[in-house]
Amino acid sequence: MSSCRLFICALSVVAAGCAPLTMKSQLQQQENVALSASIGSEMLRVTRSSPLPNAFGRADLFGGTVDRGFVSLRFQGYHTDGSLVFRVVDIETRSNETTMSRYGGSHTNITAQRYGNTVYATAQTYSAPRGSTTLLSPNSTEFRLPAEFPQEFEIHDVTIKLLGSGPTSVRYKLERRHGGNQ
């Protein structure tokens, strides 16, 4: 391999390891198809993640990610006035995990000195830092909408289009505002 090709390969590896840390979200249900949810069922779940940071504060070269929580929407049923009741729960996480805490191992340094016929050795072990992820208190909100169809509302970056309802269920479609992961 020529030195120019080797340089280009090395440069591309370095550039890939320097990607910024951007939050991504992923819709767990199908988009643009008719769905149904019974009372208590989850209608929507958007999971969030971000790249695992490396020692330089940039994205992990190997594609590791950190869980950043989720947003969930559930159909709770009907209020006594006939309106539809929904509950949205938003759970965030905080993490100090990095590539060093996930992939780093421990290593031992051994030093030896000889004094005459005696050898003195010292061993010192260094462990990688431990990472942790903490769930923050959930933000939970219940709300009602009139049982009128069609109608739509937005949660996170997803539009929920209500198509109709039955005695114990609701029919709907989901549509991403930004069309996919962001």
WOQUI-V717194 format. One record per pair of residues at least 12 apart in sequence whose ideal C-beta (glycine too) atoms are under 7 Angstrom apart, sorted by the first residue. I is the first residue (numbers start at 1). GAP is how many residues later the second one is. If there is no record, write none. Layout:
I	GAP
I	GAP
This chain:
16	45
17	37
17	41
17	44
18	40
19	32
19	39
19	40
20	38
20	39
21	29
21	30
21	32
21	37
21	38
22	28
23	25
23	27
23	45
24	25
24	26
24	157
24	158
25	21
25	22
25	23
25	131
25	132
25	156
25	157
26	20
26	21
26	155
27	19
27	131
27	147
27	149
28	17
28	19
29	15
29	16
29	145
31	143
31	144
31	145
32	141
32	143
33	140
34	129
34	137
34	139
35	137
35	138
35	139
36	133
36	135
37	38
37	132
37	133
38	130
38	131
39	36
39	37
39	38
39	129
40	34
41	33
41	34
42	30
42	32
43	30
43	31
43	32
43	117
43	129
44	28
44	29
44	111
44	114
44	116
44	130
45	25
45	27
46	24
46	25
46	110
46	112
47	23
48	20
48	21
48	22
49	16
49	17
49	18
49	19
50	15
50	16
50	18
51	14
52	12
52	13
52	14
52	45
52	46
52	47
52	50
53	45
54	44
54	45
55	44
55	45
60	39
64	35
64	38
66	29
66	31
66	67
67	26
67	66
68	24
68	25
69	22
69	23
69	24
70	21
71	17
71	19
71	84
71	85
72	17
73	13
73	15
73	82
73	87
74	12
74	13
75	95
76	66
79	65
82	65
83	61
83	62
83	63
83	64
84	60
84	61
84	63
84	81
84	86
85	57
85	59
86	57
87	53
87	55
88	53
88	67
89	49
89	51
90	48
90	49
91	44
91	47
92	44
93	40
93	41
93	42
93	43
94	40
94	42
95	36
95	37
95	38
96	35
96	36
97	34
97	35
97	36
98	33
100	28
100	29
101	27
101	28
101	29
101	30
102	29
104	24
105	23
106	19
106	20
106	21
106	22
107	19
108	15
108	16
108	17
109	15
110	13
147	18
149	13
149	14
149	15
150	12
150	13
157	19
157	20
157	21
157	25
158	16
158	17
158	18
158	19
159	16
159	18
160	12
160	14
161	12
161	14
